């Protein structure tokens, strides 16, 4: 009776930890979803620029201008596609590992850590893609419009690029939580219990589990008492 009560207490607290970690997974997935939708919009803009025909031969732009325009447009499209693909994979496989992983809480922590580690990289792809898209837009104006029009358009677009970089750095410095100050949902005191996976599968010796082919719980596999119960 006391054993069941003790196990119930430990299991209840472990479930509370899972609920906290679920908040982290939801937060990361919301961030990836937001970046994915915005990156898809920008990728559409870049693809439209890429497929727009160049001026005719008599009005053809200089080779270097055309080269850098195409290069920046392709870079913007590629970076945003990388952000989309990475966000899609993380949003699909991260919660899947946390929910269906065979190692219990261990897979949950692994999923959260993976979502955390890739967030900065995906956000960098997303932000740099926006900046490069603005630069390609400036070059596009110089290709398709007269010089006096291009000069007028270049000034505000350049200011917008500077503003984007400035606000990105300022907001990040004010709101970003450093690694030394961040609070994680993992409770280290419960780490010894996180190696307990699927009990139902572990009770059947010779089961199909790739983690416990002999059917023993990894916490008790070295204890003769539990090995003699089969």
PAMI-717123 format. One line per field, with one value per atom (N, C-alpha, C): x, z, y; atom name; residue in three letters; residue number from 1. Coordinates in steps of 0.001 Angstrom, whole numbers, plus 500000, padded with zeros to 6 digits. Example, Ala and Ser with C-alpha at 12.3 -4.5 7.8 and 13.67 -1.06 7.14 Angstrom:
<sites>
px [513190;512300;513200;512850;513670;512900]
pz [507800;507800;507800;507080;507140;507870]
py [494310;495500;496700;497750;498940;500030]
atomo [N;CA;C;N;CA;C]
residuo [Ala;Ala;Ala;Ser;Ser;Ser]
num [1;1;1;2;2;2]
</sites>
This chain:
<sites>
px [500826;500000;500864;501854;502735;503545;503903;504658;503839;502567;501701;501508;501336;501161;502413;503569;504829;505002;504721;504843;503862;502669;501676;502135;502760;503267;504351;505299;506386;505842;504904;504321;503563;502841;502089;502985;504076;505014;505677;506000;506597;505639;504358;503368;503287;503415;503426;504619;505773;506936;506684;506001;505680;504794;503846;502981;503787;504782;505629;506452;507014;507799;506925;505656;504744;504557;504571;504497;505694;506866;508054;507913;507426;507259;506271;505167;504177;504770;505591;506195;507148;507982;508911;508161;507146;506387;505646;505141;504499;505507;506714;507751;508089;508243;508569;507427;506199;505052;504979;505242;505228;506315;507521;508599;508317;507687;507396;506412;505376;504379;504973;505757;506369;507422;508186;509199;508557;507406;506711;506256;505785;505381;506570;507685;508865;509427;509395;509862;509018;507725;506876;507282;507593;508065;509364;510299;511592;511441;510551;510346;509735;508862;508286;509365;510270;511390;512264;512484;513368;512817;511504;510877;510476;510725;510400;511445;511033;512018;512851;514085;514968;514591;514995;514726;515337;514830;515295;516746;517321;518748;519176;518384;518800;518756;517994;517913;518475;519306;519842;520727;520618;521432;522869;523795;525185;525241;526251;526347;526473;527327;527526;526247;525517;524257;523270;523168;522269;522741;524063;524610;524282;524554;524291;522797;521989;520539;520048;520484;520060;520622;521873;522490;521751;521458;520758;519333;518704;517345;517352;518303;518409;518773;519639;519996;518800;518016;516821;515835;515626;514721;515245;516537;517108;517069;517392;517377;515967;514998;513621;513100;513507;513111;513760;515013;515663;514905;514484;513713;512381;511738;510452;510629;511600;511804;512206;513153;513596;512455;511656;510528;509498;509235;508267;508742;510006;510543;510495;510897;510942;509541;508579;507213;506547;506990;506400;507092;508417;509143;509428;509488;509720;508586;507344;506227;506013;506320;506159;507094;508350;509291;508878;508430;508025;506808;505891;504650;504801;505520;505550;506895;507863;509177;509145;509921;509917;510713;511475;512290;511645;510362;509641;510093;510376;510759;512069;512923;514193;513985;513043;512747;512062;511274;510643;511703;512684;513746;514583;514801;515566;514842;513521;512746;512814;512667;512734;514115;515156;516518;516776;516257;516450;515719;514491;513746;514454;515047;515769;517044;517786;519082;518959;517899;517763;517036;516485;515682;516526;517710;518561;518970;519281;519694;518556;517361;516222;515870;515924;515631;516669;517922;518969;518708;518350;517982;516846;515841;514656;515011;515768;516086;517048;518096;519051;518372;517430;516688;515910;515316;514584;515521;516663;517612;518123;518473;518964;517862;516622;515518;515388;515569;515521;516637;517825;518939;518640;518092;517741;516643;515758;514706;515309;516329;517015;517670;518345;518979;517946;516784;515728;515269;515183;514782;515788;517078;518107;518076;517531;517461;516249;515102;513855;513407;514037;513581;514735;514404;515459;516292;517480;518414;517854;517178;516662;515587;514820;513825;514512;515538;516247;516916;517463;518110;517103;515923;514887;514409;514264;513775;514842;516096;517180;517296;517081;517252;516308;514980;514113;514308;514572;514789;516054;517090;518310;518049;517234;516882;516093;515230;514466;515382;516394;517350;518077;518529;519213;518264;517004;516034;515769;515673;515435;516585;517812;518974;519024;518763;518828;517803;516548;515498;515675;516213;516457;517480;518552;519580;519064;518355;517870;516844;515857;514807;515379;516296;516906;517673;518437;519207;518312;517144;516256;515402;515005;514032;514631;515767;516319;516857;516515;517010;518295;519367;520654;520624;521582;521650;521882;522544;522799;521562;520601;519417;518159;518213;517010;516590;515281;514704;514138;514560;514088;513059;512200;511162;511624;512850;513357;513734;513307;513639;514706;515912;517049;516862;516098;515931;515198;514448;513689;514410;515656;516394;516551;516746;516847;515601;514429;513193;512911;513724;513431;513858;514598;514966;513859;512807;511675;510822;510701;509971;508592;508254;506941;506909;506227;506183;505457;504385;503619;504483;505308;506184;507312;507794;508902;508541;507259;506849;506862;506887;506840;508247;508859;510212;510239;511299;511411;510483;510049;509139;509838;509106;509617;510357;510538;511165;512641;513075;514481;515335;514736;515493;515653;514707;514753;514389;515266;514921;514663;515204;514974;513751;513113;511885;512065;513281;513490;513529;513034;513122;514594;515134;516557;516984;516066;516425;516724;516044;516135;516796;517378;517881;519087;519777;520937;520598;519331;518914;518383;518992;518572;517108;516562;515176;514220;514448;513543;513788;515005;515280;514735;514502;514014;512495;511819;510378;509754;510565;510003;509780]
pz [500000;500000;500000;500893;500944;499652;499080;497831;496718;496634;495611;495833;497111;497418;497071;497374;497051;495545;494823;493369;492761;493325;492840;493054;494203;494492;493504;493282;492347;490937;490543;489207;489056;490095;490032;489849;490592;490448;489077;488590;487259;486184;486352;485385;485420;486592;486681;485923;486019;485276;483770;483348;481933;481462;482286;481911;481744;482600;482475;481192;480915;479702;478451;478568;477438;477099;478129;477874;477054;477346;476569;475120;474918;473554;472778;473412;472744;472375;473269;472989;471806;471785;470664;469356;469382;468161;467657;468569;468148;467466;467992;467366;465972;465843;464532;463543;464015;463124;462628;463523;463116;462080;462321;461354;460038;460120;458910;458015;458592;457784;457165;457940;457390;456338;456577;455597;454294;454380;453170;452345;453015;452297;451592;452300;451699;450567;450723;449657;448391;448567;447409;446711;447495;446897;446129;446736;446099;444821;444844;443650;442526;442870;441851;441212;442047;441497;440594;441008;440266;438896;438772;437509;436640;437110;436311;435212;433957;432859;432997;432545;432547;431386;431486;430366;429072;427968;426651;426437;425353;425107;425080;424432;424314;425666;426622;427952;429016;428604;429533;430587;431846;432909;432818;433502;433551;434128;433693;434099;435616;436250;437698;438464;437992;438651;438547;437379;437192;437999;438052;438801;440285;440897;442330;442633;441731;441929;441969;441004;440976;442163;442528;443643;444948;445244;446480;446491;445322;445261;445541;444953;445203;446657;447241;448643;449552;449276;450089;449983;448762;448572;449279;449144;449770;451287;451871;453331;453890;453231;453722;453546;452459;452295;453358;453709;454802;456107;456371;457592;457574;456410;456310;456547;455858;455985;457408;457984;459343;460341;460189;461102;460976;459739;459538;460197;459991;460599;462123;462683;464137;464735;464079;464592;464514;463570;463415;464319;464234;464913;466375;466750;468157;469060;468840;469655;469505;468310;468129;469044;469141;470023;471483;471853;473243;473624;472683;472990;472878;471871;471582;471825;472356;472581;473572;473285;474135;475413;475561;476758;477783;477645;478648;478716;479952;480155;479469;479282;478601;477191;476445;475104;475139;476170;476317;476463;477336;477514;476240;475545;474299;473249;473177;472215;472535;473812;474205;473917;474231;473988;472495;471667;470222;469687;470130;469711;470149;471319;471827;471031;470715;470062;468647;467933;466546;466384;467460;467320;466842;467416;467020;465557;465091;463711;462748;463034;462150;462141;463301;463356;462581;462614;461849;460354;459905;458498;458116;458969;458687;458604;459564;459614;458504;458292;457229;455862;455695;454437;454173;455216;455067;454655;455307;455000;453566;453166;451798;450784;451138;450219;450007;451055;450902;449976;450114;449249;447798;447580;446205;445637;446485;446024;445571;446291;445873;444516;444341;443050;441943;442279;441275;440762;441674;441264;440282;440532;439641;438271;438204;436931;436110;436720;435989;435906;436641;436655;436305;435868;435578;436821;436576;437682;438692;438251;439189;440099;439554;440385;441351;440875;441720;442902;442666;443763;444842;444419;445381;446193;445533;446213;447114;446716;447488;448882;449015;450322;451391;451166;452224;452454;451379;451564;452378;452161;452953;454415;454652;456037;456697;455937;456486;456848;456026;456347;457641;457776;459007;460200;460012;461107;461525;460545;460863;461682;461250;461986;463380;463465;464759;465739;465298;466196;466519;465586;465875;466991;466912;467949;469268;469217;470441;471165;470417;471038;471571;470819;471284;472580;472667;473883;475090;474845;475953;476426;475515;475858;475919;475306;475287;476663;477074;478329;478035;478718;478488;479008;478549;478958;480461;481060;482501;483335;482741;483478;483133;482061;481605;482613;482728;483620;482762;483042;482307;483145;482448;483134;483682;483375;483856;485328;486118;487538;487686;488035;488084;489142;490192;491265;490783;489689;489180;488052;487814;486735;486921;488147;488284;487841;487855;487463;485967;485240;483837;482936;483459;482637;482585;483365;483325;482121;481204;479966;480031;479022;478940;479868;481014;481995;481431;480693;480129;479197;478395;477493;478264;479315;480067;480928;481227;482062;481308;479998;479192;478721;479335;478964;477521;476823;475411;474531;475013;474226;473037;472366;471126;471357;472600;472860;472488;471707;471322;472469;473491;474623;475708;475825;476860;476238;475433;474776;475758;476988;477968;478820;478614;479325;480681;481135;482463;482407;483426;483564;483765;483040;483147;484544;485372;486728;487592;487329;488187;487516;486345;485612;486294;487151;487841;489234;489617;490940;490827;491504;491332;491669;492644;493052;491879;491092;489992;488827;488665;487568;487827;489084;489419;489435;489156;489199;487930;486886;485623;485673]
py [498795;500000;501261;501299;502454;502585;501441;501477;502127;501743;502328;503818;504211;505629;506425;505857;506532;506674;505598;505657;506663;506727;507668;509116;509359;510700;511094;510186;510477;510690;509842;509962;511269;511683;512933;514145;514185;515301;515270;514070;513953;514455;514203;514694;516213;516806;518262;518841;518159;518607;518517;517467;517316;518475;518905;520022;521307;521502;522687;522631;521472;521318;521457;521091;521255;522730;523582;525021;525489;524931;525284;524826;523607;523100;523968;524336;525183;526540;527092;528393;528317;527298;527140;526908;526072;525784;527021;527849;529099;530018;530076;530901;530394;529081;528521;528721;528615;528806;530237;531201;532604;532885;532396;532606;531893;530730;529969;530714;531294;532006;533266;534021;535226;534889;533833;533432;532971;532316;531881;533086;534128;535335;535975;536092;536705;535848;534532;533653;533851;534091;534373;535657;536705;537953;537743;537020;536788;535958;534977;534157;534993;535927;536809;537669;538201;538967;538103;536866;535982;535630;535557;535167;536352;537577;538758;538935;539067;539199;540476;540394;541550;542485;543749;544672;544175;544699;544268;544690;544179;544339;545802;546664;548056;548782;548232;548827;547887;546957;545970;546645;546230;546825;546337;546997;546500;545084;544343;542942;542798;543611;543496;543817;544813;545152;544002;543413;542268;541057;540858;539726;539832;540987;541137;541105;541610;541556;540113;539310;537919;537141;537462;536765;537035;538294;538636;538089;538092;537542;536045;535332;533888;533609;534436;534249;534465;535497;535754;534595;534114;532984;531736;531456;530268;530325;531476;531595;531421;532007;531873;530456;529792;528391;527512;527814;527075;527271;528499;528772;528027;527962;527264;525771;525177;523731;523358;524099;523800;523963;525016;525226;524114;523682;522604;521305;520963;519744;519820;520934;521062;521039;521683;521698;520324;519505;518168;517158;517082;516015;516322;517593;517919;517447;517913;517414;515913;515353;513916;513138;513563;512885;513042;514237;514462;513624;513431;512717;511208;510723;509291;508631;509366;508795;507643;506612;505427;505568;506633;506815;507731;507993;508757;510206;510660;512058;512393;511414;511662;512187;511601;512084;513442;513688;515004;516091;515863;516848;516990;515886;515938;516779;516655;517439;518929;519276;520681;521256;520503;520980;521196;520301;520438;521669;521873;523061;524340;524310;525483;525740;524686;524850;525400;525049;525469;526802;527332;528547;529733;529921;531044;530931;529731;529540;529860;529356;529613;531096;531733;533167;533973;533538;534219;534091;532900;532728;533673;533718;534533;536020;536525;537949;538355;537567;537891;537841;536917;536860;538135;538701;539965;541090;541191;542262;542141;540922;540723;541009;540709;541009;542513;543301;544752;545233;544659;545052;544693;543506;543118;544010;544499;545416;546741;547215;548442;548244;547109;546836;546691;546158;546017;547381;548336;549682;550272;550033;550556;549883;548686;547968;548397;548581;548771;550219;551123;552511;553448;554667;555650;555968;556509;556749;557735;558778;559778;559180;558255;557562;556605;555918;554953;555641;556844;557564;557923;558365;558745;557539;556399;555203;554591;554697;554079;554668;555951;556617;556060;556036;555489;553999;553232;551807;551539;552330;552176;552511;553527;553870;552748;552110;550986;549823;549580;548507;548811;550053;550452;550341;550727;550660;549212;548321;546912;546349;546618;546121;546734;548038;548728;548171;548068;547580;546102;545347;543934;543779;544546;544467;545025;546160;546805;545944;545441;544636;543331;542740;541494;541708;542789;543056;543343;543930;544273;543100;542240;541195;539793;539577;538231;537842;536643;536096;535338;535696;535042;533608;532824;531423;531282;532262;532194;532513;533238;533660;532872;532100;531409;530340;530150;529141;528012;526788;525622;524864;524142;523391;522054;521668;520386;520489;519500;519411;518344;518777;517845;516761;517067;516088;514838;514937;513791;513073;513422;512780;511273;510755;509295;508542;509210;508535;508634;509405;509649;508510;507536;506388;505349;505540;504609;504951;504024;504282;503626;502846;502222;501009;501124;500034;498826;499043;497936;497098;497771;497043;496368;497031;496483;495288;495101;493978;492662;492719;491498;491159;490175;489766;489294;489704;489324;490117;491288;492106;492730;493595;494180;495483;495895;497183;497148;498136;498208;498711;499334;499845;498782;497855;496828;495483;494899;493635;492501;492594;491541;491805;492957;493252;493875;494147;494706;496220;496849;498294;498660;499659;499966;500400;500880;501277;500069;498936;497759;496570;496761;495603;494962;495708;495158;494630;494708;494257;492827;491830;490417;490200;490951;490734;490911;491972;492245;491293;490840;489920;488529;488185;486844;486784;487929;487912;487380;487209;486720;485234]
atomo [N;CA;C;N;CA;C;N;CA;C;N;CA;C;N;CA;C;N;CA;C;N;CA;C;N;CA;C;N;CA;C;N;CA;C;N;CA;C;N;CA;C;N;CA;C;N;CA;C;N;CA;C;N;CA;C;N;CA;C;N;CA;C;N;CA;C;N;CA;C;N;CA;C;N;CA;C;N;CA;C;N;CA;C;N;CA;C;N;CA;C;N;CA;C;N;CA;C;N;CA;C;N;CA;C;N;CA;C;N;CA;C;N;CA;C;N;CA;C;N;CA;C;N;CA;C;N;CA;C;N;CA;C;N;CA;C;N;CA;C;N;CA;C;N;CA;C;N;CA;C;N;CA;C;N;CA;C;N;CA;C;N;CA;C;N;CA;C;N;CA;C;N;CA;C;N;CA;C;N;CA;C;N;CA;C;N;CA;C;N;CA;C;N;CA;C;N;CA;C;N;CA;C;N;CA;C;N;CA;C;N;CA;C;N;CA;C;N;CA;C;N;CA;C;N;CA;C;N;CA;C;N;CA;C;N;CA;C;N;CA;C;N;CA;C;N;CA;C;N;CA;C;N;CA;C;N;CA;C;N;CA;C;N;CA;C;N;CA;C;N;CA;C;N;CA;C;N;CA;C;N;CA;C;N;CA;C;N;CA;C;N;CA;C;N;CA;C;N;CA;C;N;CA;C;N;CA;C;N;CA;C;N;CA;C;N;CA;C;N;CA;C;N;CA;C;N;CA;C;N;CA;C;N;CA;C;N;CA;C;N;CA;C;N;CA;C;N;CA;C;N;CA;C;N;CA;C;N;CA;C;N;CA;C;N;CA;C;N;CA;C;N;CA;C;N;CA;C;N;CA;C;N;CA;C;N;CA;C;N;CA;C;N;CA;C;N;CA;C;N;CA;C;N;CA;C;N;CA;C;N;CA;C;N;CA;C;N;CA;C;N;CA;C;N;CA;C;N;CA;C;N;CA;C;N;CA;C;N;CA;C;N;CA;C;N;CA;C;N;CA;C;N;CA;C;N;CA;C;N;CA;C;N;CA;C;N;CA;C;N;CA;C;N;CA;C;N;CA;C;N;CA;C;N;CA;C;N;CA;C;N;CA;C;N;CA;C;N;CA;C;N;CA;C;N;CA;C;N;CA;C;N;CA;C;N;CA;C;N;CA;C;N;CA;C;N;CA;C;N;CA;C;N;CA;C;N;CA;C;N;CA;C;N;CA;C;N;CA;C;N;CA;C;N;CA;C;N;CA;C;N;CA;C;N;CA;C;N;CA;C;N;CA;C;N;CA;C;N;CA;C;N;CA;C;N;CA;C;N;CA;C;N;CA;C;N;CA;C;N;CA;C;N;CA;C;N;CA;C;N;CA;C;N;CA;C;N;CA;C;N;CA;C;N;CA;C;N;CA;C;N;CA;C;N;CA;C;N;CA;C;N;CA;C;N;CA;C;N;CA;C;N;CA;C;N;CA;C;N;CA;C;N;CA;C;N;CA;C;N;CA;C;N;CA;C;N;CA;C;N;CA;C;N;CA;C;N;CA;C;N;CA;C;N;CA;C;N;CA;C;N;CA;C;N;CA;C;N;CA;C;N;CA;C;N;CA;C;N;CA;C;N;CA;C;N;CA;C;N;CA;C;N;CA;C;N;CA;C;N;CA;C;N;CA;C;N;CA;C;N;CA;C;N;CA;C;N;CA;C;N;CA;C;N;CA;C;N;CA;C;N;CA;C;N;CA;C;N;CA;C;N;CA;C;N;CA;C;N;CA;C;N;CA;C;N;CA;C;N;CA;C;N;CA;C]
residuo [Unk;Unk;Unk;Unk;Unk;Unk;Unk;Unk;Unk;Unk;Unk;Unk;Unk;Unk;Unk;Unk;Unk;Unk;Unk;Unk;Unk;Unk;Unk;Unk;Unk;Unk;Unk;Unk;Unk;Unk;Unk;Unk;Unk;Unk;Unk;Unk;Unk;Unk;Unk;Unk;Unk;Unk;Unk;Unk;Unk;Unk;Unk;Unk;Unk;Unk;Unk;Unk;Unk;Unk;Unk;Unk;Unk;Unk;Unk;Unk;Unk;Unk;Unk;Unk;Unk;Unk;Unk;Unk;Unk;Unk;Unk;Unk;Unk;Unk;Unk;Unk;Unk;Unk;Unk;Unk;Unk;Unk;Unk;Unk;Unk;Unk;Unk;Unk;Unk;Unk;Unk;Unk;Unk;Unk;Unk;Unk;Unk;Unk;Unk;Unk;Unk;Unk;Unk;Unk;Unk;Unk;Unk;Unk;Unk;Unk;Unk;Unk;Unk;Unk;Unk;Unk;Unk;Unk;Unk;Unk;Unk;Unk;Unk;Unk;Unk;Unk;Unk;Unk;Unk;Unk;Unk;Unk;Unk;Unk;Unk;Unk;Unk;Unk;Unk;Unk;Unk;Unk;Unk;Unk;Unk;Unk;Unk;Unk;Unk;Unk;Unk;Unk;Unk;Unk;Unk;Unk;Unk;Unk;Unk;Unk;Unk;Unk;Unk;Unk;Unk;Unk;Unk;Unk;Unk;Unk;Unk;Unk;Unk;Unk;Unk;Unk;Unk;Unk;Unk;Unk;Unk;Unk;Unk;Unk;Unk;Unk;Unk;Unk;Unk;Unk;Unk;Unk;Unk;Unk;Unk;Unk;Unk;Unk;Unk;Unk;Unk;Unk;Unk;Unk;Unk;Unk;Unk;Unk;Unk;Unk;Unk;Unk;Unk;Unk;Unk;Unk;Unk;Unk;Unk;Unk;Unk;Unk;Unk;Unk;Unk;Unk;Unk;Unk;Unk;Unk;Unk;Unk;Unk;Unk;Unk;Unk;Unk;Unk;Unk;Unk;Unk;Unk;Unk;Unk;Unk;Unk;Unk;Unk;Unk;Unk;Unk;Unk;Unk;Unk;Unk;Unk;Unk;Unk;Unk;Unk;Unk;Unk;Unk;Unk;Unk;Unk;Unk;Unk;Unk;Unk;Unk;Unk;Unk;Unk;Unk;Unk;Unk;Unk;Unk;Unk;Unk;Unk;Unk;Unk;Unk;Unk;Unk;Unk;Unk;Unk;Unk;Unk;Unk;Unk;Unk;Unk;Unk;Unk;Unk;Unk;Unk;Unk;Unk;Unk;Unk;Unk;Unk;Unk;Unk;Unk;Unk;Unk;Unk;Unk;Unk;Unk;Unk;Unk;Unk;Unk;Unk;Unk;Unk;Unk;Unk;Unk;Unk;Unk;Unk;Unk;Unk;Unk;Unk;Unk;Unk;Unk;Unk;Unk;Unk;Unk;Unk;Unk;Unk;Unk;Unk;Unk;Unk;Unk;Unk;Unk;Unk;Unk;Unk;Unk;Unk;Unk;Unk;Unk;Unk;Unk;Unk;Unk;Unk;Unk;Unk;Unk;Unk;Unk;Unk;Unk;Unk;Unk;Unk;Unk;Unk;Unk;Unk;Unk;Unk;Unk;Unk;Unk;Unk;Unk;Unk;Unk;Unk;Unk;Unk;Unk;Unk;Unk;Unk;Unk;Unk;Unk;Unk;Unk;Unk;Unk;Unk;Unk;Unk;Unk;Unk;Unk;Unk;Unk;Unk;Unk;Unk;Unk;Unk;Unk;Unk;Unk;Unk;Unk;Unk;Unk;Unk;Unk;Unk;Unk;Unk;Unk;Unk;Unk;Unk;Unk;Unk;Unk;Unk;Unk;Unk;Unk;Unk;Unk;Unk;Unk;Unk;Unk;Unk;Unk;Unk;Unk;Unk;Unk;Unk;Unk;Unk;Unk;Unk;Unk;Unk;Unk;Unk;Unk;Unk;Unk;Unk;Unk;Unk;Unk;Unk;Unk;Unk;Unk;Unk;Unk;Unk;Unk;Unk;Unk;Unk;Unk;Unk;Unk;Unk;Unk;Unk;Unk;Unk;Unk;Unk;Unk;Unk;Unk;Unk;Unk;Unk;Unk;Unk;Unk;Unk;Unk;Unk;Unk;Unk;Unk;Unk;Unk;Unk;Unk;Unk;Unk;Unk;Unk;Unk;Unk;Unk;Unk;Unk;Unk;Unk;Unk;Unk;Unk;Unk;Unk;Unk;Unk;Unk;Unk;Unk;Unk;Unk;Unk;Unk;Unk;Unk;Unk;Unk;Unk;Unk;Unk;Unk;Unk;Unk;Unk;Unk;Unk;Unk;Unk;Unk;Unk;Unk;Unk;Unk;Unk;Unk;Unk;Unk;Unk;Unk;Unk;Unk;Unk;Unk;Unk;Unk;Unk;Unk;Unk;Unk;Unk;Unk;Unk;Unk;Unk;Unk;Unk;Unk;Unk;Unk;Unk;Unk;Unk;Unk;Unk;Unk;Unk;Unk;Unk;Unk;Unk;Unk;Unk;Unk;Unk;Unk;Unk;Unk;Unk;Unk;Unk;Unk;Unk;Unk;Unk;Unk;Unk;Unk;Unk;Unk;Unk;Unk;Unk;Unk;Unk;Unk;Unk;Unk;Unk;Unk;Unk;Unk;Unk;Unk;Unk;Unk;Unk;Unk;Unk;Unk;Unk;Unk;Unk;Unk;Unk;Unk;Unk;Unk;Unk;Unk;Unk;Unk;Unk;Unk;Unk;Unk;Unk;Unk;Unk;Unk;Unk;Unk;Unk;Unk;Unk;Unk;Unk;Unk;Unk;Unk;Unk;Unk;Unk;Unk;Unk;Unk;Unk;Unk;Unk;Unk;Unk;Unk;Unk;Unk;Unk;Unk;Unk;Unk;Unk;Unk;Unk;Unk;Unk;Unk;Unk;Unk;Unk;Unk;Unk;Unk;Unk;Unk;Unk;Unk;Unk]
num [1;1;1;2;2;2;3;3;3;4;4;4;5;5;5;6;6;6;7;7;7;8;8;8;9;9;9;10;10;10;11;11;11;12;12;12;13;13;13;14;14;14;15;15;15;16;16;16;17;17;17;18;18;18;19;19;19;20;20;20;21;21;21;22;22;22;23;23;23;24;24;24;25;25;25;26;26;26;27;27;27;28;28;28;29;29;29;30;30;30;31;31;31;32;32;32;33;33;33;34;34;34;35;35;35;36;36;36;37;37;37;38;38;38;39;39;39;40;40;40;41;41;41;42;42;42;43;43;43;44;44;44;45;45;45;46;46;46;47;47;47;48;48;48;49;49;49;50;50;50;51;51;51;52;52;52;53;53;53;54;54;54;55;55;55;56;56;56;57;57;57;58;58;58;59;59;59;60;60;60;61;61;61;62;62;62;63;63;63;64;64;64;65;65;65;66;66;66;67;67;67;68;68;68;69;69;69;70;70;70;71;71;71;72;72;72;73;73;73;74;74;74;75;75;75;76;76;76;77;77;77;78;78;78;79;79;79;80;80;80;81;81;81;82;82;82;83;83;83;84;84;84;85;85;85;86;86;86;87;87;87;88;88;88;89;89;89;90;90;90;91;91;91;92;92;92;93;93;93;94;94;94;95;95;95;96;96;96;97;97;97;98;98;98;99;99;99;100;100;100;101;101;101;102;102;102;103;103;103;104;104;104;105;105;105;106;106;106;107;107;107;108;108;108;109;109;109;110;110;110;111;111;111;112;112;112;113;113;113;114;114;114;115;115;115;116;116;116;117;117;117;118;118;118;119;119;119;120;120;120;121;121;121;122;122;122;123;123;123;124;124;124;125;125;125;126;126;126;127;127;127;128;128;128;129;129;129;130;130;130;131;131;131;132;132;132;133;133;133;134;134;134;135;135;135;136;136;136;137;137;137;138;138;138;139;139;139;140;140;140;141;141;141;142;142;142;143;143;143;144;144;144;145;145;145;146;146;146;147;147;147;148;148;148;149;149;149;150;150;150;151;151;151;152;152;152;153;153;153;154;154;154;155;155;155;156;156;156;157;157;157;158;158;158;159;159;159;160;160;160;161;161;161;162;162;162;163;163;163;164;164;164;165;165;165;166;166;166;167;167;167;168;168;168;169;169;169;170;170;170;171;171;171;172;172;172;173;173;173;174;174;174;175;175;175;176;176;176;177;177;177;178;178;178;179;179;179;180;180;180;181;181;181;182;182;182;183;183;183;184;184;184;185;185;185;186;186;186;187;187;187;188;188;188;189;189;189;190;190;190;191;191;191;192;192;192;193;193;193;194;194;194;195;195;195;196;196;196;197;197;197;198;198;198;199;199;199;200;200;200;201;201;201;202;202;202;203;203;203;204;204;204;205;205;205;206;206;206;207;207;207;208;208;208;209;209;209;210;210;210;211;211;211;212;212;212;213;213;213;214;214;214;215;215;215;216;216;216;217;217;217;218;218;218;219;219;219;220;220;220;221;221;221;222;222;222;223;223;223;224;224;224;225;225;225;226;226;226;227;227;227;228;228;228;229;229;229;230;230;230]
</sites>
